[in-house]
Amino acid sequence: MRTQVAIIGAGPSGLLLGQLLHKAGIDNVIVERQSGDYVLGRIRAGILEQVTVDLLREAGVGQRVEREGIVHHTIELVFGGVRHPIDVHGLTGGKVVTAYGQTELTHDLMDARREQGLPTVYEASNVTIHDFDGTRPTVRYQKDGASHEIACDFIAGCDGFHGVCRQTVKDSVQEFEKVYPFGWLGVLVDVPPVSPHAIVYGNSERGFSLCSMRSMTRSRYYVQCPVDDKVADWSDQRFWDELRRRLDPELAARVVTGPSIEKSIAPLRSFVAEPMRFGRLFLAGDAAHIVPPTGAKGLNLAATDVKYLSGALIEHYREKSDAGLDTYSQRCLRRVWKAERFSWWLTSLMHRFPDTEGFGQRVQEAELDYLVNSRAASTALAENYVGLPL
């Protein structure tokens, strides 16, 4: 098989890249080691920056997010038993974020690719990449007992943290990592959100909490827990009791409970791999960087990578210029590190760490107080939350 761009990974970043390239007339094939149902079954982030919504529109799949996505003008911080609104819309000159589940976004992209008859290989095993440091890269894989090879001009590694692309160049990568000493216990439930017009971040003496949503009838809640906790130890009732203890009394009284659809514990880490380009191989999304979910930057960073990479590839084919490809890694990493800083800062501000006692605890309380009472500090939070300029 011959194509112009081989994309490894059929998650949101790979699918979005494929759609943008197709719209520009650039042939591409997506290779995914999991099944389509497995990809759709992953429960992930659901808060989109405007740049991500705009990219979906540009890719021709923005209709449903514009119709069903829920715009948030405000985030709320709970600490000391009191809730404090941050008007991100007003502080950023009209910018907002949109609640729209990653599963729905992936569904939209998959549907568009299938309707347009674009090639996607699911359940490809033993995927390997070759000769990306030359002019004739190839991707090899096995499917239904047969071996296959794709010849291409470029390879886009959109295959996540555990994917083959970064592992192949691991000896040439400088990795930066911070592992946090706690996890998030997350519950997905079909109940109305406790705060339909805002995301609520909580800091209490019992730990962090987050009230988010996927729609007006489906909510996503989290509480900080020890990273070695087991899901089996957390009954639904225990979760709801703990969540209420970490919110202000008025909001806690409004929580509508129900049986969990999905319940899991996710560890938190910050991770960056540098560089993001290796000859004709380009890393994007989780293959190159991970952020803790505090601040909802993971999916949006992946979308920004895709914006830069698709633009650079289009420039290569249309204008015979490699300027965008040559600066891809530098442009992405500049934005990545700003998002890493913000996610680390918000995580540090809202969570209880094992050593958060005495002086450290008082400093955290002082920073929270300053944040909600200083327009400058609130504006800095709002600007980062809705997404910094490209």
Secondary structure as the mmCIF struct_conf table of DSSP 4:
data_model
#
loop_
_struct_conf.conf_type_id
_struct_conf.id
_struct_conf.beg_label_comp_id
_struct_conf.beg_label_asym_id
_struct_conf.beg_label_seq_id
_struct_conf.end_label_comp_id
_struct_conf.end_label_asym_id
_struct_conf.end_label_seq_id
STRN STRN1 ARG A 2 ARG A 2
BEND BEND1 GLN A 4 GLN A 4
STRN STRN2 VAL A 5 ILE A 8
BEND BEND2 GLY A 11 GLY A 11
HELX_RH_AL_P HELX_RH_AL_P1 PRO A 12 LYS A 23
TURN_TY1_P TURN_TY1_P1 ALA A 24 GLY A 25
STRN STRN3 ASN A 28 VAL A 31
BEND BEND3 ARG A 33 GLN A 34
HELX_RH_AL_P HELX_RH_AL_P2 GLY A 36 GLY A 41
STRN STRN4 ILE A 47 LEU A 48
HELX_RH_AL_P HELX_RH_AL_P3 GLN A 50 GLU A 58
TURN_TY1_P TURN_TY1_P2 ALA A 59 GLY A 60
HELX_RH_AL_P HELX_RH_AL_P4 GLN A 63 GLU A 68
STRN STRN5 ILE A 70 HIS A 72
STRN STRN6 THR A 74 PHE A 79
TURN_TY1_P TURN_TY1_P3 GLY A 80 GLY A 81
STRN STRN7 VAL A 82 ASP A 87
HELX_RH_AL_P HELX_RH_AL_P5 VAL A 88 LEU A 91
TURN_TY1_P TURN_TY1_P4 THR A 92 GLY A 93
BEND BEND4 GLY A 94 GLY A 94
STRN STRN8 VAL A 97 ALA A 99
HELX_RH_AL_P HELX_RH_AL_P6 GLN A 102 GLU A 115
TURN_TY1_P TURN_TY1_P5 GLN A 116 GLY A 117
STRN STRN9 THR A 120 VAL A 121
BEND BEND5 GLU A 123 GLU A 123
STRN STRN10 SER A 125 HIS A 130
TURN_TY1_P TURN_TY1_P6 PHE A 132 ASP A 133
BEND BEND6 GLY A 134 THR A 135
STRN STRN11 THR A 138 LYS A 143
TURN_TY1_P TURN_TY1_P7 ASP A 144 GLY A 145
STRN STRN12 ALA A 146 ALA A 151
BEND BEND7 ASP A 153 ASP A 153
STRN STRN13 PHE A 154 GLY A 157
BEND BEND8 ASP A 159 ASP A 159
TURN_TY1_P TURN_TY1_P8 PHE A 161 HIS A 162
BEND BEND9 GLY A 163 GLY A 163
HELX_RH_AL_P HELX_RH_AL_P7 VAL A 164 THR A 168
TURN_TY1_P TURN_TY1_P9 VAL A 169 VAL A 169
HELX_RH_3T_P HELX_RH_3T_P1 LYS A 170 SER A 172
STRN STRN14 GLN A 174 VAL A 189
BEND BEND10 ASP A 190 VAL A 191
BEND BEND11 VAL A 194 SER A 195
TURN_TY1_P TURN_TY1_P10 PRO A 196 HIS A 197
STRN STRN15 ALA A 198 SER A 204
TURN_TY1_P TURN_TY1_P11 GLU A 205 ARG A 206
STRN STRN16 GLY A 207 MET A 213
BEND BEND12 ARG A 214 THR A 217
STRN STRN17 SER A 219 CYS A 225
TURN_TY1_P TURN_TY1_P12 VAL A 227 ASP A 228
HELX_RH_3T_P HELX_RH_3T_P2 VAL A 231 ASP A 233
HELX_RH_AL_P HELX_RH_AL_P8 ASP A 236 ARG A 245
TURN_TY1_P TURN_TY1_P13 ARG A 246 ARG A 246
BEND BEND13 LEU A 247 LEU A 247
HELX_RH_AL_P HELX_RH_AL_P9 PRO A 249 ARG A 254
HELX_LH_PP_P HELX_LH_PP_P1 VAL A 255 THR A 257
STRN STRN18 SER A 260 GLU A 274
BEND BEND14 MET A 276 MET A 276
STRN STRN19 ARG A 277 PHE A 278
TURN_TY1_P TURN_TY1_P14 GLY A 279 ARG A 280
STRN STRN20 LEU A 281 LEU A 283
HELX_RH_3T_P HELX_RH_3T_P3 GLY A 285 ALA A 287
TURN_TY1_P TURN_TY1_P15 ALA A 288 ALA A 288
STRN STRN21 HIS A 289 ILE A 290
BEND BEND15 PRO A 293 PRO A 293
TURN_TY1_P TURN_TY1_P16 THR A 294 GLY A 295
BEND BEND16 ALA A 296 ALA A 296
HELX_RH_AL_P HELX_RH_AL_P10 GLY A 298 GLU A 319
HELX_RH_AL_P HELX_RH_AL_P11 ALA A 323 ASP A 326
TURN_TY1_P TURN_TY1_P17 THR A 327 THR A 327
HELX_RH_AL_P HELX_RH_AL_P12 TYR A 328 MET A 350
BEND BEND17 HIS A 351 HIS A 351
TURN_TY1_P TURN_TY1_P18 PRO A 354 ASP A 355
TURN_TY1_P TURN_TY1_P19 GLY A 358 GLY A 358
HELX_RH_AL_P HELX_RH_AL_P13 PHE A 359 ASN A 373
HELX_RH_AL_P HELX_RH_AL_P14 ARG A 375 VAL A 386
#
